[in-house]
Amino acid sequence: MKKNKLLSLVRTGQPLSGMQQLRLAASLSVPAILAQLSTIVMEYIDASMVGSLGAQASASIGLVATTTWLFGGLCSGVASGFSVQVAHRVGARDNKGARNVLRQAFTSVFLFGLSLALIGACIAPFLPSWLGAEKALHTDATTYFLIFALSIPFVHFFYLSAAMLRCSGNMLVPGILGVGACALDVVMNFLFIYPTRTLSLLGHQFTMPGLGLGVAGAALGSVAAFTISAAAMTTYLLTRSQELRLINEKGSFKPTKDVLSKATKIGVPMMLQHSVMCLAQILTTVIVAPLGMFAIAANSFAITAESLCYMPGYGVSDAATTLVGQSLGAQRPELMKRFALVTVGLGMVVMTLMGIVMYICAPIMMSLLTPVAIIQTLGVECLRIEAWAEPMFAAAIVSYGVFVGAGDTFKPSLMNLCSMWAVRLTLAALLAPALGLKGVWIAMCVELCFRGLIFLTRLAYKMLHKKRGWDALQICQQTK
């Protein structure tokens, strides 16, 4: 049975067998995983291309990476506040209401993105100093972050449109366009990063044009790729989506109090969580920075390499948000529970396998990112430590997606924050002076295992508790 038919069973209150639930979760997860992986492949491309320019260029981008995540996550939180409402309305077969939310989301995310762009442009000249980097890194790091910041209002239409399509049940188009963005990134980086040069292919030589912009070229290449893909994604959403297309339909783009209130309730805890967790990541960068340029570069490359393993978990998490959100909209709490179990189990299996691959292939992964031997050695050590945390990291990632779909974001956000700040940062600060970069990654491994455990505990509580769990959800109020 096709995915759309299975989703229609969810929305119309018809029963689904265990095998149908697994097939539906898998059919939504695979395109979402491809979309997430395409983003990581883009990071690999940027990192490997810039890595060929030397350790200084790599460290410059790695220095501001956590701050770019902070800004990106804020826009993602705003988008989630609206996309979860869309999932609830689609599950309740209220497509007109879903389109009304979509209009308001476009206005809200664009205005918020403009504000972030202004803030980013203002802090860009000072950011490398605040992060404790040596002066040799300041110019490239500032340039990279400034280009990223100015692109936020436009690039994040890609993420908003992708989130809306996923919550309506369409995982395929975001996956395809994510892969397309990855391919465009390769082309754009070749044009922007390197100067015009002669290349050889299959015995034939040809001239490859280029602007030779180095670190700035890496930023411009990614921005160009995302902007083109965002235009395609948004066009599809507005003109082709069965549930959400706005063409030939009149409606107001002005945000209303009711929709903004719900978006705030869902999105603000996610934004605060992401902000404080990224601040924790930035503080981790501050802990790593005194260890030297090679440690900064190795830490950045290892994070990029590890993301290849955990991004499938985020793909499954996207599927969990869609399935749980639409089940809630359809007023089916028992089905919510079953989808929660299926998706968390699927995520843990996938990321366990990816952790094994990461442990075995760590030297290959690092060699693809940098030719510098000392950076490769440090990065391999970090990846093999982190591989042990992947199963429990999956539990935390997918469980959080389940809670987002249920509109339950406040307490899970607090759990993420407490785990990051009380466990990871404390351990990293204690271990880094004695063990160097290895100590920072041991702290990360311990913290992710702890985080997975507390998320599984809360998930079990919500599923089993009759008065305060999902059985007591006032579903009708959620969908009005």
C-alpha positions as CSV (number, residue, x, y, z in Angstrom):
1,M,0.0,0.0,0.0
2,K,1.4,3.4,-1.0
3,K,2.4,6.0,1.6
4,N,-0.4,8.4,0.8
5,K,-3.0,5.7,1.3
6,L,-1.5,4.7,4.6
7,L,-1.5,8.3,5.7
8,S,-5.2,8.6,4.7
9,L,-5.8,5.7,7.1
10,V,-4.3,7.7,9.9
11,R,-6.4,10.8,9.1
12,T,-9.7,8.9,8.7
13,G,-9.5,6.8,11.9
14,Q,-9.0,3.4,10.2
15,P,-6.9,0.7,11.8
16,L,-3.2,0.1,10.8
17,S,-1.4,-3.2,11.4
18,G,2.0,-3.2,13.0
19,M,3.6,-3.9,9.6
20,Q,1.7,-1.0,8.0
21,Q,2.9,1.3,10.8
22,L,6.5,0.2,10.2
23,R,6.2,0.6,6.5
24,L,4.7,4.1,6.9
25,A,7.5,5.1,9.3
26,A,10.1,3.8,7.0
27,S,8.6,5.3,3.8
28,L,8.6,8.7,5.5
29,S,12.0,8.3,7.1
30,V,14.0,7.3,4.0
31,P,13.4,10.6,2.0
32,A,13.9,12.6,5.2
33,I,17.2,10.8,5.9
34,L,18.3,11.6,2.3
35,A,17.5,15.2,2.9
36,Q,19.4,15.3,6.1
37,L,22.4,13.5,4.5
38,S,22.4,15.9,1.6
39,T,22.9,18.7,4.1
40,I,25.8,16.9,5.7
41,V,27.4,16.0,2.3
42,M,27.3,19.8,1.6
43,E,29.2,20.3,4.8
44,Y,31.7,17.6,3.8
45,I,32.1,19.3,0.4
46,D,32.7,22.7,2.0
47,A,35.1,21.2,4.6
48,S,37.1,19.1,2.1
49,M,37.4,21.9,-0.4
50,V,38.4,24.5,2.2
51,G,40.6,21.8,3.8
52,S,42.7,21.8,0.7
53,L,43.5,25.4,1.4
54,G,45.2,24.6,4.7
55,A,44.6,24.4,8.4
56,Q,44.1,28.2,8.8
57,A,41.2,28.3,6.4
58,S,39.6,25.2,8.0
59,A,40.0,26.6,11.5
60,S,38.4,29.9,10.4
61,I,35.2,28.2,9.3
62,G,35.2,25.8,12.2
63,L,35.6,28.7,14.6
64,V,32.2,30.2,13.7
65,A,30.4,27.0,12.9
66,T,28.6,26.8,16.2
67,T,27.4,30.4,15.9
68,T,26.0,29.7,12.4
69,W,24.1,26.7,14.0
70,L,22.8,29.1,16.7
71,F,21.3,31.5,14.1
72,G,20.0,28.6,11.9
73,G,18.3,26.9,14.8
74,L,16.5,30.0,15.8
75,C,14.8,30.2,12.4
76,S,14.2,26.5,12.5
77,G,12.4,26.9,15.8
78,V,10.1,29.6,14.4
79,A,9.3,27.3,11.4
80,S,8.6,24.4,13.7
81,G,6.1,26.5,15.7
82,F,4.0,26.8,12.5
83,S,4.7,23.4,10.8
84,V,3.6,21.4,13.8
85,Q,0.2,23.2,13.6
86,V,0.1,22.3,10.0
87,A,0.6,18.6,10.8
88,H,-2.3,18.8,13.4
89,R,-4.6,20.4,10.9
90,V,-3.7,18.0,8.1
91,G,-4.3,15.1,10.4
92,A,-7.7,16.6,11.2
93,R,-8.4,17.0,7.4
94,D,-8.5,20.8,7.8
95,N,-6.4,21.7,4.8
96,K,-7.8,25.2,4.5
97,G,-6.7,25.9,8.1
98,A,-3.3,24.4,7.3
99,R,-2.9,26.8,4.4
100,N,-3.9,29.7,6.6
101,V,-1.1,28.8,9.0
102,L,1.3,28.5,6.1
103,R,0.6,32.1,5.0
104,Q,1.3,33.4,8.4
105,A,4.5,31.3,8.7
106,F,6.0,32.9,5.6
107,T,5.5,36.4,7.0
108,S,6.8,35.5,10.5
109,V,9.8,33.6,9.4
110,F,10.9,36.3,6.9
111,L,10.6,39.2,9.4
112,F,12.4,37.2,12.0
113,G,15.1,36.3,9.5
114,L,15.6,40.0,8.7
115,S,16.2,40.7,12.4
116,L,18.7,37.9,12.7
117,A,20.5,39.1,9.6
118,L,20.9,42.5,11.1
119,I,22.2,41.1,14.4
120,G,24.6,38.8,12.6
121,A,26.0,41.7,10.5
122,C,26.6,43.7,13.6
123,I,28.4,41.1,15.6
124,A,30.5,39.5,12.7
125,P,33.6,41.8,13.2
126,F,33.8,41.0,16.9
127,L,32.9,37.3,16.9
128,P,36.4,35.8,16.4
129,S,37.7,37.8,19.3
130,W,34.8,36.8,21.6
131,L,35.5,33.2,20.8
132,G,39.2,33.5,21.8
133,A,40.7,32.8,18.4
134,E,44.2,33.9,17.4
135,K,44.3,37.0,15.1
136,A,45.4,35.0,12.1
137,L,41.9,33.5,11.9
138,H,39.9,36.8,12.4
139,T,39.5,38.0,8.8
140,D,38.4,34.8,7.2
141,A,36.1,33.9,10.1
142,T,34.4,37.3,10.0
143,T,33.9,37.2,6.3
144,Y,32.4,33.7,6.3
145,F,30.0,34.5,9.1
146,L,28.9,37.9,7.6
147,I,28.0,36.2,4.3
148,F,26.0,33.5,6.1
149,A,24.2,36.1,8.3
150,L,23.1,38.3,5.4
151,S,21.7,35.2,3.6
152,I,19.4,34.1,6.4
153,P,16.1,35.8,5.3
154,F,16.3,34.0,1.9
155,V,18.0,30.7,2.6
156,H,15.6,29.8,5.4
157,F,12.7,29.7,3.1
158,F,14.3,26.4,2.1
159,Y,14.0,25.1,5.6
160,L,10.5,26.5,6.1
161,S,9.1,25.0,2.9
162,A,10.8,21.7,3.6
163,A,9.3,21.6,7.1
164,M,5.8,22.4,5.8
165,L,6.0,19.7,3.1
166,R,7.3,17.1,5.6
167,C,4.5,17.8,8.1
168,S,1.9,17.4,5.3
169,G,3.4,14.0,4.6
170,N,5.5,14.8,1.6
171,M,9.1,13.7,2.4
172,L,10.1,13.0,-1.2
173,V,10.3,16.5,-2.6
174,P,12.4,17.9,0.2
175,G,14.7,14.9,-0.1
176,I,15.2,15.4,-3.9
177,L,15.7,19.1,-3.6
178,G,18.1,18.6,-0.8
179,V,20.2,16.3,-3.0
180,G,19.9,18.9,-5.7
181,A,21.3,21.6,-3.4
182,C,24.2,19.3,-2.6
183,A,25.0,18.9,-6.3
184,L,24.7,22.7,-6.8
185,D,27.0,23.3,-3.9
186,V,29.8,21.3,-5.6
187,V,29.5,23.4,-8.8
188,M,29.3,26.7,-6.9
189,N,32.2,25.9,-4.7
190,F,34.4,25.0,-7.7
191,L,33.5,28.4,-9.2
192,F,33.8,30.5,-6.1
193,I,36.6,28.9,-4.0
194,Y,39.4,28.2,-6.5
195,P,41.0,30.4,-9.2
196,T,40.8,29.6,-12.9
197,R,43.0,26.6,-13.5
198,T,43.7,23.7,-15.9
199,L,42.3,20.3,-14.9
200,S,42.8,16.9,-16.5
201,L,39.9,14.4,-16.9
202,L,40.3,11.1,-18.7
203,G,43.5,12.2,-20.4
204,H,41.9,15.5,-21.6
205,Q,42.9,18.9,-20.3
206,F,40.4,21.8,-19.9
207,T,40.2,25.2,-18.3
208,M,38.0,25.4,-15.2
209,P,37.0,29.0,-14.5
210,G,37.0,30.3,-10.9
211,L,37.0,33.4,-8.8
212,G,39.6,32.3,-6.2
213,L,37.7,33.6,-3.2
214,G,38.9,30.9,-0.7
215,V,36.9,30.9,2.5
216,A,34.5,33.6,1.3
217,G,33.9,31.5,-1.8
218,A,32.8,28.5,0.4
219,A,30.2,30.7,2.0
220,L,29.0,32.2,-1.3
221,G,28.8,28.8,-2.9
222,S,26.6,27.3,-0.2
223,V,24.4,30.4,-0.1
224,A,23.9,30.3,-3.9
225,A,23.1,26.6,-3.9
226,F,20.6,27.0,-1.0
227,T,19.0,30.1,-2.5
228,I,18.3,28.3,-5.9
229,S,17.0,25.2,-4.1
230,A,14.8,27.4,-1.8
231,A,13.2,29.0,-4.8
232,A,12.4,25.6,-6.3
233,M,11.1,24.2,-2.9
234,T,8.9,27.2,-2.2
235,T,7.5,27.2,-5.7
236,Y,6.5,23.5,-5.4
237,L,4.9,24.1,-2.0
238,L,2.8,27.0,-3.2
239,T,1.8,25.6,-6.6
240,R,1.9,21.8,-6.4
241,S,1.4,20.5,-2.8
242,Q,-2.0,18.8,-2.6
243,E,-2.7,20.0,0.9
244,L,-0.9,23.3,1.0
245,R,-0.8,25.0,-2.4
246,L,-1.9,28.6,-2.3
247,I,-2.3,29.3,-6.0
248,N,-5.6,30.8,-6.9
249,E,-6.7,31.0,-3.3
250,K,-7.1,34.3,-1.5
251,G,-6.1,34.7,2.2
252,S,-4.3,37.0,4.6
253,F,-0.6,36.7,5.3
254,K,-1.0,38.8,8.4
255,P,-0.3,36.7,11.6
256,T,-3.2,36.3,13.9
257,K,-3.1,36.1,17.7
258,D,-4.4,32.5,17.9
259,V,-1.8,31.1,15.4
260,L,1.0,33.2,16.9
261,S,0.1,32.0,20.4
262,K,0.3,28.4,19.4
263,A,3.5,29.0,17.4
264,T,5.0,30.7,20.4
265,K,4.0,27.8,22.8
266,I,5.6,25.2,20.5
267,G,8.5,27.2,19.0
268,V,9.8,29.4,21.8
269,P,10.9,26.5,24.0
270,M,12.6,25.0,20.9
271,M,14.3,28.3,20.1
272,L,15.5,28.8,23.7
273,Q,16.7,25.2,23.9
274,H,18.6,25.6,20.6
275,S,20.0,28.9,21.6
276,V,21.3,27.8,25.0
277,M,22.6,24.5,23.5
278,C,24.4,26.4,20.8
279,L,25.8,28.8,23.4
280,A,27.1,25.6,25.1
281,Q,28.6,24.5,21.8
282,I,30.2,28.0,21.5
283,L,31.5,27.6,25.1
284,T,32.9,24.2,24.0
285,T,34.7,26.0,21.2
286,V,36.1,28.4,23.8
287,I,37.4,25.4,25.7
288,V,38.9,23.9,22.6
289,A,40.4,27.2,21.2
290,P,43.4,27.4,23.7
291,L,44.4,23.9,22.5
292,G,45.6,25.4,19.3
293,M,44.8,25.7,15.6
294,F,45.1,22.0,14.9
295,A,42.7,21.1,17.7
296,I,40.1,23.7,16.5
297,A,40.3,22.2,12.9
298,A,40.2,18.6,14.1
299,N,37.2,19.4,16.4
300,S,35.4,21.0,13.5
301,F,36.1,18.2,11.0
302,A,35.2,15.5,13.5
303,I,31.8,17.2,14.2
304,T,31.2,17.3,10.4
305,A,32.2,13.7,10.0
306,E,30.1,12.5,13.0
307,S,27.1,14.3,11.6
308,L,27.0,11.8,8.7
309,C,26.1,9.2,11.4
310,Y,23.6,11.1,13.4
311,M,21.7,13.0,10.7
312,P,19.8,9.8,9.8
313,G,18.4,10.0,13.3
314,Y,17.1,13.5,12.5
315,G,15.5,12.1,9.4
316,V,13.6,9.5,11.4
317,S,12.8,12.3,13.9
318,D,11.2,14.3,11.1
319,A,9.0,11.3,10.3
320,A,8.1,10.9,14.0
321,T,7.0,14.5,14.2
322,T,4.8,14.1,11.1
323,L,3.2,10.7,12.2
324,V,2.7,11.8,15.8
325,G,1.4,15.2,14.8
326,Q,-1.1,13.8,12.3
327,S,-2.2,11.1,14.7
328,L,-2.9,13.8,17.3
329,G,-4.8,15.8,14.8
330,A,-6.9,12.7,14.0
331,Q,-7.5,12.2,17.7
332,R,-5.8,8.8,17.9
333,P,-3.6,8.7,21.1
334,E,-3.1,5.0,20.9
335,L,-1.7,5.3,17.4
336,M,0.6,8.1,18.6
337,K,2.1,5.7,21.1
338,R,2.7,3.0,18.5
339,F,4.3,5.4,16.1
340,A,6.5,6.7,18.9
341,L,7.7,3.2,19.6
342,V,8.2,2.3,16.0
343,T,10.2,5.5,15.1
344,V,12.4,5.5,18.2
345,G,13.3,1.8,17.7
346,L,14.0,2.5,14.0
347,G,16.2,5.4,14.8
348,M,18.2,3.5,17.3
349,V,18.8,0.6,14.9
350,V,19.9,2.9,12.1
351,M,22.3,5.0,14.2
352,T,23.8,1.9,15.9
353,L,24.7,0.7,12.4
354,M,26.1,4.1,11.5
355,G,28.1,4.2,14.7
356,I,29.8,0.9,13.7
357,V,30.5,2.3,10.3
358,M,32.0,5.5,11.8
359,Y,34.3,3.5,14.2
360,I,35.6,1.4,11.4
361,C,35.8,4.1,8.7
362,A,37.0,7.0,10.9
363,P,40.5,7.2,9.2
364,I,38.9,7.3,5.7
365,M,36.3,9.9,6.8
366,M,39.0,12.2,8.2
367,S,41.3,11.7,5.2
368,L,38.5,13.0,2.9
369,L,38.2,16.2,4.9
370,T,41.9,17.2,5.4
371,P,45.3,16.3,4.1
372,V,47.0,17.4,7.4
373,A,48.2,14.3,9.3
374,I,48.0,15.7,12.8
375,I,44.4,16.8,12.2
376,Q,43.5,13.4,10.9
377,T,44.9,11.6,13.9
378,L,43.1,13.9,16.4
379,G,39.8,13.5,14.4
380,V,40.0,9.7,14.3
381,E,40.4,9.6,18.1
382,C,37.3,11.8,18.5
383,L,35.1,9.8,16.1
384,R,35.9,6.5,17.7
385,I,35.0,7.8,21.2
386,E,31.8,9.2,19.9
387,A,30.8,6.0,18.1
388,W,29.8,4.5,21.4
389,A,27.2,7.1,22.0
390,E,25.2,6.8,18.8
391,P,22.4,4.4,20.0
392,M,21.5,6.6,22.9
393,F,21.9,9.8,20.9
394,A,19.3,8.3,18.5
395,A,17.0,7.7,21.4
396,A,17.2,11.4,22.4
397,I,16.9,12.7,18.8
398,V,13.9,10.7,17.8
399,S,12.1,11.0,21.2
400,Y,12.4,14.7,20.9
401,G,10.8,14.6,17.4
402,V,7.9,12.6,19.0
403,F,7.4,15.2,21.6
404,V,7.5,18.0,19.0
405,G,4.8,16.3,17.1
406,A,2.7,16.1,20.2
407,G,3.2,19.8,20.8
408,D,5.1,19.0,24.0
409,T,8.4,21.0,23.7
410,F,8.9,22.8,27.1
411,K,10.1,19.9,29.3
412,P,12.0,18.1,26.6
413,S,13.8,21.3,25.9
414,L,14.7,21.7,29.6
415,M,16.0,18.1,29.6
416,N,18.3,18.9,26.6
417,L,19.6,22.0,28.3
418,C,20.3,20.4,31.7
419,S,22.1,17.5,30.1
420,M,24.3,19.8,27.9
421,W,25.2,22.3,30.6
422,A,25.3,20.2,33.7
423,V,27.0,17.1,32.2
424,R,28.8,17.9,29.0
425,L,30.3,21.3,29.7
426,T,31.2,20.4,33.3
427,L,33.1,17.3,32.2
428,A,34.7,19.0,29.2
429,A,36.1,21.8,31.4
430,L,37.4,19.2,33.8
431,L,38.9,16.8,31.2
432,A,40.3,19.2,28.6
433,P,43.3,20.5,30.6
434,A,44.5,16.9,31.2
435,L,43.4,15.0,28.1
436,G,43.1,17.8,25.5
437,L,40.6,17.4,22.7
438,K,40.1,13.7,23.6
439,G,38.8,14.8,26.9
440,V,36.2,17.1,25.3
441,W,34.9,14.2,23.2
442,I,34.8,11.8,26.2
443,A,32.6,14.4,27.9
444,M,30.4,14.5,24.8
445,C,30.0,10.7,24.7
446,V,29.0,10.5,28.3
447,E,26.5,13.3,28.0
448,L,24.8,11.9,25.0
449,C,24.3,8.5,26.7
450,F,22.8,10.3,29.7
451,R,20.5,12.4,27.5
452,G,19.2,9.3,25.7
453,L,18.4,7.6,29.0
454,I,16.4,10.5,30.4
455,F,14.5,10.9,27.1
456,L,13.6,7.2,27.1
457,T,12.4,7.5,30.7
458,R,10.1,10.5,29.9
459,L,8.8,8.7,26.8
460,A,7.8,5.7,28.8
461,Y,6.2,8.0,31.4
462,K,4.1,9.8,28.8
463,M,3.0,6.5,27.2
464,L,2.1,4.7,30.5
465,H,0.8,7.4,32.8
466,K,-3.0,7.5,32.5
467,K,-3.6,11.0,34.1
468,R,-0.6,12.9,32.9
469,G,0.4,11.0,29.8
470,W,-1.0,11.0,26.3
471,D,-4.2,9.3,27.3
472,A,-5.2,12.5,29.0
473,L,-4.5,14.8,26.0
474,Q,-7.3,17.2,25.3
475,I,-6.9,16.5,21.6
476,C,-10.0,18.5,20.5
477,Q,-8.4,21.7,22.0
478,Q,-5.2,21.0,20.1
479,T,-6.9,21.1,16.7
480,K,-9.5,23.8,17.1
